[in-house]
Amino acid sequence: MDMPIPNAAVISAKAKIVRRLRSVLPADAVIDDPAETRAYECDALTAYRCPPLCAVLPASTKEVSDVLRICHEEGVPVVPRGSGTSLAGGALPTADCVIVGVARLNQVLEVNYDDRFVRVQTGRTNLSVTGAVEADGFFYAPDPSSQLACAIAGNIAMNSGGAHCLKYGVTTNNLLGVTMVLMDGTVVDLGGAHLDAGGLDLLGVVCGSEGQLGIVTEASLRILPKPEGARPVLIAFESNEVAGACVSDIIRAGVLPVAIEFMDRPVIRATEAFAKAGYPDCEALLIIEVEGSEAEIQDQLDRIIAIARRHDPVELRESKSADESARIWLGRKSAFGAMGQINDYMCLDGTIPVSQLPLVLRRIGELSKDYGLGVGNVFHAGDGNMHPLILFDANKPGDLEKCEAMGADILRLCVEVGGCLTGEHGVGIEKRDLMVDQFAPVDLDAQMAVKDVFDPKWLLNPAKVFPLAASEARRMDTRKA
């Protein structure tokens, strides 16, 4: 299909915006060639694509401030972008927007071991934060599966978690303070190098706000001493439901592992072919890791193994060496890439009470049969953060729509059993029109009123988070004002 040819007024408006942006940024920091802006047309939710008007790569808080001030004056929407690993379409552009990427904001600004924090620019990758302090015996706890690539900015926007969030919490539990640029270019500092700053908890509002309120350019993050030791155990079961019941019993018993990860047969088979981690032939397996002194580790593992044996595991493998521990984790860390080799898939992100795991796993299996689409389950079982991977054929007409409908049913199920639409991926565009299944109109109106305060013109990250009709009505009202 032929692309529409922009008219002279559109071309002139774009040229003016690009010219103004180039007046405050280095020449190579403004990208407006259509061939180059295609790199920014989507994030990891690749089913949806739209090239932006242009993309910019500022390298300081001041440059971000200058960019937002210009866009605010010109009435141009802005889409913040970390590393583009969002699975919910959180960084999907609109055709009239400026992408503000944080990739060049990648410096460590301060390390303080006495007060246990590190201050970084938010384009720095998650794993490299630990890399900056691990030689001195510290680490940064949140560890999303994409931690090698994902940026701290995106982690803050989506309140990301990871395998070890059961013990250490998600991003909000490890975020002490931020420097944030508002849409009009104003720079604000929230929190600091300490827990629980005085006044309103605006830091809690910002973390998980998905780029709706401002662009975070610097962050003070809590760092922790490395544990004395850690050891995983692999437990295989004959059904998903039994594995889910085992998780529920472990949590009920008051044991707090550092991680409880779940994988089912489709994922196990894919990861074995891909990573050859030596996993058993089973319907479901758990990887449970504990940490502490050797005595603490053994005591926790003994209690976990005793609970697991009551569920008749088909195999129980306790790690005896660092090499064996690495192999147990190898498949789990490779799971998403392995599944991508065999099929197109959509990765969901509903969160449920742990006690509901057996029921939800059974219902997902039933929905898989109803829709005729395969599902692979791999997720953080300890805190009930589900990640069903719905398999579909992107080249088959109607398959994507069927996949989305099944995903919506799974997410509604999560809400029905007392959970929520997202644990760490965010709402983005993927779940925006499902927000009405979790929130009443008055609740959504209160959330949108917060955005009114931070971004009165509704220019930041448009068409995300809130149901599209409601957010567009809000945006149009601001234009009339």
Helices and strands as residue ranges (DSSP letters): H 8-22, G 27-29, E 30-31, H 34-37, G 38-40, E 54-56, H 61-74, E 78-81, E 98-101, E 108-112, E 117-121, H 126-133, G 134-136, E 138-139, H 152-158, H 165-168, G 171-173, E 175-181, E 187-191, H 202-206, E 215-222, E 224-225, E 230-237, H 240-252, E 259-264, H 265-275, E 284-291, H 294-309, E 315-318, H 322-342, E 344-347, G 354-356, H 357-371, E 375-380, G 381-383, E 388-392, H 399-416, G 432-434, H 435-438, H 441-454, H 468-480
